[in-house]
């Protein structure tokens, strides 16, 4: 299937984005035709020497015309905003059991890492028909992960995690680009996304050199930094139990309730005194400047992997 820009619509998101683009295109064409028709019509009707009346409009007619124009334009803008916002927000809703792949950008390459530890450079292999969650960060400057055939684009920022959720519906090789100017070799920061049927993808993944997954590396850091000494359920230090905390509401000492997402976990490591959990003393030291962005990503992945009944 071809998209509105003669590109393949290779993901579920592509059809939705294409419908928005087509809608905006149709509305724009209709407005241009209307304005053109009015200009041509008035030019003919009120040409020099025509008998058309040229007196001033009644004040009420002029006022009603102006109000109708302003109200119509405002309603159209509001409709387009709500349509696009609701549609795009729905595409970013969390999907349970999505395959999580980590993407790291640096001048001038894309590094990807699969759940089993398999790594790629400037390539990303995906299975068709499966929900994928890309968790992305940058080692240096702002980049932008852009796959035109998927109609997905997201800025990749240093010191932060951004993410894309997608489901590929068509196999093949698709271009991956950086859509944010990131330096002198920005134009060469390209790669490809290879979408495969589940069987061939499983065989490809099994054939790749594997290492500890990112959560396993995070567990080693968790122990190495001494976090396990406080957050283990049997510890003598009174600290929050992290088992199953990810995605759950957390009650803070200032009566606020926040969700334990990636940003919360990251901030709790770097600024532990900012959001203090209700019932606990602010005794955790800050690890700001002690952990790199890569290590922080591993720690967050480990905490996210903990489930009820498991132990740090």
C-alpha positions as CSV (number, residue, x, y, z in Angstrom):
1,X,0.0,0.0,0.0
2,X,1.3,3.4,-0.9
3,X,1.0,6.5,1.4
4,X,0.1,10.0,0.6
5,X,3.7,10.9,-0.1
6,X,4.2,7.8,-2.4
7,X,6.0,6.1,0.4
8,X,4.9,2.6,1.7
9,X,2.7,2.8,4.7
10,X,4.7,0.2,6.6
11,X,3.3,0.6,10.2
12,X,-0.1,0.9,11.8
13,X,0.7,4.6,12.6
14,X,1.3,5.3,8.9
15,X,-2.4,5.0,7.9
16,X,-3.5,7.3,10.7
17,X,-0.9,9.9,10.0
18,X,-1.7,9.8,6.3
19,X,-5.4,10.4,7.0
20,X,-4.5,13.5,8.9
21,X,-2.3,14.7,6.1
22,X,-4.9,14.0,3.5
23,X,-7.6,15.7,5.6
24,X,-5.4,18.9,5.9
25,X,-4.7,18.7,2.2
26,X,-8.3,18.5,1.2
27,X,-9.3,21.3,3.6
28,X,-6.5,23.5,2.3
29,X,-7.5,22.9,-1.4
30,X,-11.1,23.7,-0.6
31,X,-10.1,27.0,1.1
32,X,-7.9,27.9,-1.9
33,X,-10.7,27.1,-4.4
34,X,-13.2,29.2,-2.3
35,X,-10.8,32.2,-2.1
36,X,-9.9,31.9,-5.8
37,X,-13.6,31.7,-6.8
38,X,-14.4,34.8,-4.7
39,X,-11.5,36.8,-6.1
40,X,-12.5,35.9,-9.7
41,X,-16.2,36.4,-9.0
42,X,-15.7,39.8,-7.4
43,X,-13.2,40.8,-10.1
44,X,-15.8,40.1,-12.8
45,X,-18.8,41.5,-10.9
46,X,-17.1,44.7,-9.8
47,X,-15.0,45.3,-12.9
48,X,-14.8,48.9,-14.2
49,X,-17.9,50.0,-15.9
50,X,-20.2,47.2,-14.5
51,X,-23.6,48.2,-13.2
52,X,-23.0,46.4,-9.8
53,X,-23.8,48.6,-6.8
54,X,-20.8,50.0,-5.0
55,X,-22.3,51.6,-1.9
56,X,-21.1,50.8,1.6
57,X,-22.4,47.6,3.3
58,X,-24.8,48.1,6.1
59,X,-23.0,48.0,9.4
60,X,-24.8,44.9,10.7
61,X,-24.0,43.0,7.5
62,X,-20.3,43.9,7.8
63,X,-20.2,43.0,11.5
64,X,-22.0,39.6,10.9
65,X,-19.7,38.8,8.1
66,X,-16.6,39.5,10.2
67,X,-17.9,37.5,13.1
68,X,-18.8,34.6,10.9
69,X,-15.3,34.6,9.4
70,X,-13.6,34.7,12.7
71,X,-15.8,32.1,14.3
72,X,-15.6,29.7,11.3
73,X,-11.8,30.0,11.3
74,X,-11.5,29.4,15.1
75,X,-13.9,26.4,14.9
76,X,-11.9,24.9,12.1
77,X,-8.6,25.4,13.9
78,X,-10.1,23.8,17.1
79,X,-11.4,20.9,15.1
80,X,-8.1,20.2,13.4
81,X,-6.2,20.5,16.7
82,X,-8.5,18.1,18.6
83,X,-8.5,15.6,15.7
84,X,-4.7,15.5,15.4
85,X,-4.0,15.7,19.2
86,X,-6.4,12.9,20.1
87,X,-5.2,10.7,17.2
88,X,-1.5,11.2,18.0
89,X,-1.9,10.8,21.7
90,X,-3.8,7.5,21.2
91,X,-0.8,6.2,19.2
92,X,1.5,6.8,22.2
93,X,-0.6,4.8,24.7
94,X,1.4,2.1,26.5
95,X,1.0,-1.4,25.2
96,X,1.5,-4.4,27.5
97,X,4.1,-6.9,26.6
98,X,5.6,-4.7,23.9
99,X,9.2,-5.7,22.8
100,X,11.5,-3.1,24.3
101,X,14.5,-2.1,22.2
102,X,17.0,0.5,23.3
103,X,18.3,3.1,20.8
104,X,21.4,5.3,21.5
105,X,22.3,8.1,19.1
106,X,25.7,9.7,18.8
107,X,27.6,11.7,16.2
108,X,27.0,10.1,13.7
109,X,25.5,6.7,14.1
110,X,22.5,4.8,15.6
111,X,23.3,2.0,18.1
112,X,20.4,-0.4,18.9
113,X,20.2,-3.1,21.5
114,X,17.6,-5.9,21.7
115,X,16.3,-7.5,24.9
116,X,18.7,-10.4,24.7
117,X,21.7,-8.1,24.4
118,X,22.2,-8.4,20.7
119,X,23.5,-5.1,19.3
120,X,23.4,-3.3,15.9
121,X,24.9,-0.2,14.4
122,X,22.9,1.8,11.9
123,X,20.4,-1.1,11.6
124,X,17.3,-2.1,13.4
125,X,15.7,-5.5,12.8
126,X,12.1,-5.8,13.8
127,X,9.4,-8.6,13.6
128,X,6.4,-7.8,11.6
129,X,3.1,-7.6,13.5
130,X,4.5,-7.2,17.0
131,X,4.3,-4.2,19.3
132,X,7.6,-2.5,19.6
133,X,8.7,0.1,22.2
134,X,11.9,2.1,21.4
135,X,13.5,3.7,24.4
136,X,16.0,6.3,23.1
137,X,18.7,8.6,24.4
138,X,21.7,10.5,23.0
139,X,25.3,10.5,24.0
140,X,26.1,14.0,22.8
141,X,23.6,16.4,21.0
142,X,20.0,16.4,20.0
143,X,19.2,13.9,17.2
144,X,15.8,12.9,15.8
145,X,14.8,9.3,15.0
146,X,12.8,9.4,11.7
147,X,11.5,6.5,9.6
148,X,9.5,8.0,6.8
149,X,7.8,4.7,5.9
150,X,6.5,4.3,9.5
151,X,5.5,8.0,9.8
152,X,7.3,8.2,13.1
153,X,9.7,10.8,14.3
154,X,10.9,11.6,17.8
155,X,13.7,13.8,19.1
156,X,16.5,11.9,20.9
157,X,17.9,14.0,23.7
158,X,21.1,13.9,25.8
159,X,20.3,13.2,29.5
160,X,16.7,12.2,28.8
161,X,14.7,9.2,27.6
162,X,12.2,9.5,24.8
163,X,10.2,6.7,23.3
164,X,8.3,5.6,20.2
165,X,5.7,2.8,20.1
166,X,5.0,1.2,16.7
167,X,3.8,-1.9,15.0
168,X,5.3,-2.8,11.6
169,X,2.7,-4.3,9.2
170,X,4.9,-4.7,6.1
171,X,8.2,-6.5,5.6
172,X,11.1,-5.0,3.8
173,X,14.0,-2.5,4.2
174,X,13.2,1.0,5.2
175,X,15.3,4.1,5.5
176,X,16.2,5.5,9.0
177,X,17.3,9.1,9.1
178,X,18.3,11.8,11.6
179,X,15.8,14.6,11.2
180,X,17.6,17.1,13.5
181,X,20.8,18.9,12.4
182,X,23.5,17.4,14.6
183,X,26.8,18.4,13.1
184,X,28.9,18.4,9.9
185,X,28.1,14.8,9.1
186,X,24.4,15.0,9.8
187,X,23.5,14.0,6.3
188,X,25.4,10.7,6.7
189,X,23.6,9.7,9.9
190,X,21.4,7.2,8.2
191,X,20.6,3.6,8.6
192,X,17.9,1.1,7.8
193,X,15.1,-0.7,9.6
194,X,14.7,-4.3,8.4
195,X,11.2,-5.7,9.1
196,X,11.1,-9.5,8.9
197,X,8.5,-12.3,9.4
198,X,8.5,-13.7,12.9
199,X,10.2,-17.0,12.0
200,X,13.2,-15.5,10.1
201,X,13.5,-12.7,12.7
202,X,13.7,-15.3,15.5
203,X,16.5,-17.2,13.7
204,X,18.3,-13.9,12.9
205,X,18.1,-12.8,16.6
206,X,19.4,-16.2,17.8
207,X,22.3,-16.0,15.5
208,X,23.6,-12.7,16.8
209,X,26.3,-12.4,19.4
210,X,24.5,-12.0,22.7
211,X,25.4,-10.4,26.0
212,X,23.7,-9.7,29.3
213,X,20.6,-7.7,28.6
214,X,20.4,-4.1,29.8
215,X,18.4,-5.0,32.9
216,X,21.0,-7.6,34.0
217,X,23.7,-5.0,33.6
218,X,21.6,-2.7,35.7
219,X,21.3,-5.3,38.4
220,X,25.1,-5.4,38.7
221,X,25.2,-1.6,38.9
222,X,22.5,-1.7,41.5
223,X,24.6,-4.0,43.7
224,X,27.8,-2.2,42.9
225,X,26.5,1.2,43.9
226,X,25.2,-0.2,47.2
227,X,21.6,0.3,46.4
228,X,20.7,-3.3,47.3
229,X,21.9,-2.7,50.9
230,X,19.0,-0.3,51.5
231,X,16.3,-1.4,49.1
232,X,16.4,-5.1,50.0
233,X,13.3,-6.1,51.9
234,X,15.3,-7.5,54.8
235,X,17.6,-4.5,55.1
236,X,18.0,-2.7,58.4
237,X,17.7,0.6,56.5
238,X,14.1,1.8,56.1
239,X,13.9,2.4,52.3
240,X,11.1,1.8,49.8
241,X,10.7,-1.7,48.4
242,X,11.2,-1.4,44.6
243,X,9.6,-4.8,43.6
244,X,6.7,-4.0,41.3
245,X,7.0,-0.3,41.8
246,X,7.2,0.6,38.1
247,X,4.0,1.9,36.7
248,X,2.3,2.2,40.1
249,X,1.2,5.3,41.9
250,X,3.6,6.6,44.6
251,X,2.3,8.6,47.5
252,X,4.8,11.4,48.4
253,X,5.4,13.1,51.8
254,X,3.9,16.4,50.4
255,X,0.5,14.6,49.7
256,X,1.2,14.4,46.0
257,X,0.7,11.2,44.1
258,X,2.9,10.5,41.1
259,X,3.4,7.6,38.7
260,X,6.6,5.6,38.9
261,X,7.6,5.9,35.3
262,X,11.1,6.2,33.8
263,X,11.3,9.9,34.6
264,X,10.4,9.4,38.2
265,X,12.9,6.6,38.7
266,X,15.6,8.7,37.0
267,X,14.9,11.7,39.2
268,X,14.8,9.6,42.3
269,X,18.4,8.5,41.5
270,X,19.7,12.0,40.6
271,X,17.5,14.1,43.0
272,X,16.3,11.8,45.8
273,X,15.2,14.7,48.0
274,X,12.9,16.2,45.4
275,X,10.1,13.6,45.6
276,X,10.3,11.9,49.0
277,X,8.1,8.9,49.5
278,X,5.5,9.2,52.3
279,X,6.7,7.4,55.4
280,X,10.4,7.4,54.6
281,X,13.2,9.7,55.7
282,X,15.2,11.6,53.0
283,X,18.4,9.6,53.7
284,X,19.3,8.6,50.1
285,X,22.4,10.4,48.7
286,X,22.3,11.9,45.2
287,X,24.0,10.0,42.5
288,X,24.2,13.1,40.2
289,X,27.6,13.2,38.6
290,X,28.4,9.6,39.8
291,X,26.5,7.7,37.1
292,X,26.7,8.2,33.4
293,X,23.6,8.4,31.2
294,X,24.3,4.9,30.0
295,X,24.5,3.5,33.5
296,X,21.4,5.5,34.5
297,X,19.6,3.8,31.6
298,X,20.7,0.4,32.9
299,X,19.5,1.2,36.4
300,X,16.1,2.3,35.2
301,X,15.8,-0.8,33.1
302,X,16.6,-3.0,36.1
303,X,14.0,-1.3,38.4
304,X,11.5,-1.5,35.6
305,X,12.2,-5.3,35.3
306,X,11.5,-6.0,39.0
307,X,8.2,-7.7,39.7
308,X,6.3,-8.6,42.8
309,X,8.0,-11.5,44.5
310,X,11.4,-10.8,42.9
311,X,14.2,-9.4,44.9
312,X,16.7,-6.6,44.2
